[in-house]
Amino acid sequence: MIDAGDLAAWLLDCAEKGTTGTYNAVGPTVPFGEWVALSRETGRYTGPVVEADGDWLLGHKVVQAMGPESLRSLM
């Protein structure tokens, strides 16, 4: 996972410096549960992980945007 703002800043920096070449800015696909575990480890977070039921998310206007693994808010 990469922050779009960070990626944009990096791309602009490369353009300003004239950096050329082929780069992989995406990386491998990681299952969501594994991504959560890696994020917890990286951030040294030891608190609870709370899963939200799909019906609860829909009730709070959070829906799929680009497939079953993507979410966006309608708020």
C-alpha atoms as a printed R data frame, in Angstrom:
   type eleno elety resid chain resno       x       y       z
1  ATOM     1    CA   MET     A     1   0.000   0.000   0.000
2  ATOM     2    CA   ILE     A     2   1.295   3.424  -0.868
3  ATOM     3    CA   ASP     A     3  -0.030   6.868  -0.101
4  ATOM     4    CA   ALA     A     4  -1.118   8.609  -3.314
5  ATOM     5    CA   GLY     A     5   0.329  11.897  -2.078
6  ATOM     6    CA   ASP     A     6   3.710  10.283  -1.447
7  ATOM     7    CA   LEU     A     7   3.665   8.689  -4.902
8  ATOM     8    CA   ALA     A     8   2.743  12.004  -6.542
9  ATOM     9    CA   ALA     A     9   5.514  13.833  -4.659
10 ATOM    10    CA   TRP     A    10   8.032  11.185  -5.718
11 ATOM    11    CA   LEU     A    11   6.914  11.388  -9.360
12 ATOM    12    CA   LEU     A    12   7.208  15.188  -9.360
13 ATOM    13    CA   ASP     A    13  10.639  14.986  -7.736
14 ATOM    14    CA   CYS     A    14  11.769  12.505 -10.405
15 ATOM    15    CA   ALA     A    15  10.439  14.775 -13.162
16 ATOM    16    CA   GLU     A    16  12.208  17.826 -11.742
17 ATOM    17    CA   LYS     A    17  15.502  15.923 -11.460
18 ATOM    18    CA   GLY     A    18  15.154  14.297 -14.880
19 ATOM    19    CA   THR     A    19  15.172  10.797 -13.383
20 ATOM    20    CA   THR     A    20  14.416   8.166 -15.995
21 ATOM    21    CA   GLY     A    21  14.014   4.416 -15.995
22 ATOM    22    CA   THR     A    22  11.500   1.757 -15.158
23 ATOM    23    CA   TYR     A    23  10.246   1.551 -11.573
24 ATOM    24    CA   ASN     A    24   7.695  -0.608  -9.809
25 ATOM    25    CA   ALA     A    25   5.679   1.761  -7.649
26 ATOM    26    CA   VAL     A    26   3.040  -0.839  -6.838
27 ATOM    27    CA   GLY     A    27   4.808  -3.951  -5.570
28 ATOM    28    CA   PRO     A    28   3.265  -7.338  -4.882
29 ATOM    29    CA   THR     A    29  -0.381  -7.918  -4.036
30 ATOM    30    CA   VAL     A    30  -0.802  -8.819  -0.363
31 ATOM    31    CA   PRO     A    31  -3.951 -10.288   1.219
32 ATOM    32    CA   PHE     A    32  -5.714  -7.702   3.408
33 ATOM    33    CA   GLY     A    33  -5.226  -9.665   6.647
34 ATOM    34    CA   GLU     A    34  -1.501  -9.914   5.963
35 ATOM    35    CA   TRP     A    35  -1.383  -6.187   5.169
36 ATOM    36    CA   VAL     A    36  -3.058  -5.405   8.511
37 ATOM    37    CA   ALA     A    37  -0.556  -7.633  10.336
38 ATOM    38    CA   LEU     A    38   2.402  -5.984   8.578
39 ATOM    39    CA   SER     A    39   0.995  -2.522   9.316
40 ATOM    40    CA   ARG     A    40   0.592  -3.398  12.992
41 ATOM    41    CA   GLU     A    41   4.148  -4.697  13.149
42 ATOM    42    CA   THR     A    42   5.583  -1.677  11.325
43 ATOM    43    CA   GLY     A    43   3.677   0.769  13.521
44 ATOM    44    CA   ARG     A    44   4.359  -1.287  16.662
45 ATOM    45    CA   TYR     A    45   0.623  -1.307  17.362
46 ATOM    46    CA   THR     A    46  -0.380  -3.925  19.928
47 ATOM    47    CA   GLY     A    47  -3.987  -2.901  20.510
48 ATOM    48    CA   PRO     A    48  -7.034  -4.773  19.285
49 ATOM    49    CA   VAL     A    49  -8.093  -5.214  15.682
50 ATOM    50    CA   VAL     A    50 -11.826  -4.722  15.269
51 ATOM    51    CA   GLU     A    51 -13.527  -6.298  12.273
52 ATOM    52    CA   ALA     A    52 -16.624  -4.612  10.867
53 ATOM    53    CA   ASP     A    53 -19.465  -6.692   9.465
54 ATOM    54    CA   GLY     A    54 -20.489  -5.891   5.893
55 ATOM    55    CA   ASP     A    55 -24.009  -4.936   6.971
56 ATOM    56    CA   TRP     A    56 -22.604  -2.544   9.580
57 ATOM    57    CA   LEU     A    57 -20.412  -0.897   6.927
58 ATOM    58    CA   LEU     A    58 -23.355  -0.524   4.542
59 ATOM    59    CA   GLY     A    59 -25.412   0.933   7.381
60 ATOM    60    CA   HIS     A    60 -22.725   3.580   7.793
61 ATOM    61    CA   LYS     A    61 -22.674   4.296   4.030
62 ATOM    62    CA   VAL     A    62 -19.364   2.556   3.308
63 ATOM    63    CA   VAL     A    63 -19.561   0.625   0.028
64 ATOM    64    CA   GLN     A    64 -17.364  -1.205  -2.450
65 ATOM    65    CA   ALA     A    65 -15.783   1.082  -5.035
66 ATOM    66    CA   MET     A    66 -13.498  -1.023  -7.179
67 ATOM    67    CA   GLY     A    67 -14.229  -4.611  -6.263
68 ATOM    68    CA   PRO     A    68 -14.807  -6.596  -3.118
69 ATOM    69    CA   GLU     A    69 -11.546  -5.480  -1.496
70 ATOM    70    CA   SER     A    70 -12.047  -1.732  -1.961
71 ATOM    71    CA   LEU     A    71 -14.098   0.670   0.144
72 ATOM    72    CA   ARG     A    72 -15.237   4.247  -0.223
73 ATOM    73    CA   SER     A    73 -17.532   6.328   1.904
74 ATOM    74    CA   LEU     A    74 -20.733   7.883   0.609
75 ATOM    75    CA   MET     A    75 -20.727  10.528   3.345
